[in-house]
Amino acid sequence: MPYKQQPDMTTCTNVAEGVGRLYAASIGKPWPMAPDVYGPGRQPQPPAAFYQRYWQAPRAASGPTVIEPTAPVLPIRIEVDAVAQAFSGQQVVTSSGPVTLDFTALTADPVAT
């Protein structure tokens, strides 16, 4: 999936929250969105900590490791699908203040399957 590089994890988290807030508003759900499914069988209402914080989670920088020495080096990023790309150019108020979403000049994921 293509991604948009972010300068730091704080900015990445704010952009992710902005996408989440716009997505929740577009489908008419409150923020934060409660999960639609809690798993198999009857289960009690999950605690507030279980509620998702982001619709599109930020991704930390990654690279080669001892376990996978050939892994590509990837920056701090937001993976952008068609829904997130549709929100490009919009401004949204997050818990950290206003954020303008910019999903232009995407980079192709080198490990796309």
C-alpha positions as CSV (number, residue, x, y, z in Angstrom):
1,M,0.0,0.0,0.0
2,P,1.4,3.4,-0.8
3,Y,2.4,5.6,2.1
4,K,3.0,9.2,3.1
5,Q,6.2,9.9,5.0
6,Q,5.8,12.0,8.2
7,P,8.6,14.0,9.9
8,D,8.0,12.6,13.4
9,M,5.7,10.2,15.3
10,T,3.7,13.1,16.9
11,T,2.8,14.5,13.5
12,C,2.0,11.0,12.2
13,T,-0.3,10.4,15.2
14,N,-2.1,13.7,14.6
15,V,-2.6,12.9,10.9
16,A,-3.9,9.4,11.8
17,E,-6.3,10.9,14.3
18,G,-7.5,13.4,11.7
19,V,-8.2,10.6,9.2
20,G,-10.0,8.7,11.9
21,R,-12.2,11.6,12.8
22,L,-13.1,12.4,9.2
23,Y,-13.9,8.7,8.5
24,A,-16.1,8.5,11.7
25,A,-18.0,11.6,10.6
26,S,-18.4,10.3,7.0
27,I,-20.2,7.2,8.2
28,G,-22.1,9.0,11.0
29,K,-20.4,7.4,14.0
30,P,-19.2,9.2,17.2
31,W,-15.5,9.7,17.9
32,P,-13.8,7.6,19.1
33,M,-15.4,4.8,17.2
34,A,-16.3,1.7,19.2
35,P,-15.4,-1.5,17.5
36,D,-18.2,-3.0,15.4
37,V,-17.4,-6.6,16.6
38,Y,-16.1,-7.8,19.9
39,G,-15.2,-11.3,18.9
40,P,-17.0,-14.7,18.9
41,G,-19.7,-15.5,21.4
42,R,-21.3,-13.3,24.0
43,Q,-18.9,-10.9,25.6
44,P,-19.3,-8.0,28.0
45,Q,-19.0,-4.4,26.8
46,P,-15.3,-3.7,26.4
47,P,-13.6,-1.1,28.6
48,A,-13.0,2.4,27.2
49,A,-9.3,1.6,26.7
50,F,-10.4,-1.0,24.1
51,Y,-12.0,1.5,21.8
52,Q,-9.9,2.3,18.8
53,R,-8.1,5.6,18.8
54,Y,-7.3,5.7,15.1
55,W,-8.9,4.5,11.9
56,Q,-5.6,4.4,10.1
57,A,-2.8,3.6,12.5
58,P,0.5,5.4,12.2
59,R,3.5,3.2,11.4
60,A,6.9,3.6,13.2
61,A,10.1,3.6,11.2
62,S,11.4,0.1,10.5
63,G,14.4,-1.5,8.8
64,P,16.6,-4.6,8.8
65,T,16.6,-6.6,12.0
66,V,18.4,-9.7,13.3
67,I,15.4,-11.8,12.4
68,E,14.9,-10.2,8.9
69,P,18.2,-8.7,7.8
70,T,16.8,-8.0,4.3
71,A,13.8,-5.9,5.4
72,P,13.6,-2.6,3.6
73,V,14.2,0.7,5.5
74,L,10.9,2.5,5.9
75,P,10.3,5.9,7.4
76,I,7.6,7.0,9.9
77,R,4.5,6.9,7.8
78,I,0.8,6.7,7.2
79,E,-0.3,4.0,4.8
80,V,-2.8,5.6,2.4
81,D,-5.8,3.8,0.9
82,A,-8.5,5.2,-1.3
83,V,-10.6,6.4,1.6
84,A,-7.7,8.3,3.3
85,Q,-6.7,9.7,-0.1
86,A,-10.2,11.1,-0.6
87,F,-9.7,13.2,2.6
88,S,-6.5,14.9,1.2
89,G,-6.6,18.7,1.4
90,Q,-9.2,18.8,4.2
91,Q,-8.6,20.4,7.6
92,V,-9.8,18.7,10.8
93,V,-9.5,19.6,14.4
94,T,-7.8,16.8,16.5
95,S,-7.1,16.6,20.2
96,S,-3.7,18.3,19.5
97,G,-5.2,21.1,17.3
98,P,-6.0,21.6,13.6
99,V,-4.4,19.3,11.1
100,T,-4.5,19.7,7.3
101,L,-4.3,16.3,5.6
102,D,-1.9,16.1,2.6
103,F,-1.8,12.8,0.8
104,T,0.0,13.9,-2.4
105,A,3.3,12.6,-3.6
106,L,2.8,9.2,-2.1
107,T,5.7,6.6,-2.0
108,A,5.1,3.1,-3.3
109,D,5.5,0.4,-0.6
110,P,8.5,-1.8,-1.6
111,V,7.1,-4.8,0.2
112,A,3.6,-4.7,-1.3
113,T,2.2,-8.1,-1.9
